[in-house]
């Protein structure tokens, strides 16, 4: 299989085939200064960055291709 065929196959793959966690997560908290991400279901306590201590912003998950 050539490189072009591999790229075509990767682009044509079904996104629904990839599993998505079903743990009730609605998004993640982000620290824009430190590039730290914590999923909402993994957060214990206030949404503050563990690296710098600043408040983190919430970003809601949307769609099946979300990395959250």
C-alpha positions in Angstrom: 0.0 0.0 0.0 1.4 3.3 -1.0 1.5 6.5 1.0 -1.4 8.1 -0.8 -3.6 5.0 -0.2 -2.7 5.2 3.5 -3.7 8.8 3.7 -6.9 8.2 1.8 -7.8 5.4 4.2 -7.1 7.4 7.3 -9.2 10.3 6.0 -12.1 8.0 5.1 -12.2 6.2 8.5 -15.4 6.3 10.4 -15.2 8.7 13.4 -18.1 6.8 15.1 -15.8 3.7 15.3 -13.6 5.5 17.8 -14.7 5.0 21.4 -15.8 8.0 23.4 -15.8 8.0 27.2 -19.2 7.9 28.7 -18.4 9.1 32.2 -20.6 12.2 32.4 -17.8 14.6 31.5 -19.1 17.9 30.0 -15.7 19.4 29.2 -12.4 20.4 30.7 -10.8 23.3 32.6 -7.9 25.0 31.0 -5.0 27.2 32.2 -4.1 29.3 29.2 -0.8 30.4 30.7 0.5 27.0 31.5 -1.4 24.9 28.9 -2.7 22.6 31.6 -5.9 20.7 31.0 -8.0 18.9 33.6 -11.3 17.2 32.7 -14.2 18.2 34.8 -14.7 14.7 36.1 -11.1 14.5 37.3 -11.2 17.8 39.1 -11.3 17.7 42.9 -12.2 21.1 44.4 -11.8 24.5 42.9 -10.7 24.9 39.2 -7.3 26.4 39.9 -4.1 25.5 37.9 -1.9 23.1 39.8 1.2 24.8 38.3 0.5 28.5 38.8 -2.5 28.7 41.1 -4.6 30.9 38.7 -8.3 30.2 38.0 -8.9 27.9 35.1 -11.5 28.5 32.3 -14.1 25.9 31.5 -14.5 24.7 27.9 -17.5 22.6 27.1 -17.1 19.5 25.0 -18.9 19.5 21.7 -19.2 16.8 19.1 -17.9 13.3 18.9 -14.4 14.4 17.9 -13.7 16.3 21.1 -10.6 15.3 23.0 -12.3 15.8 26.3 
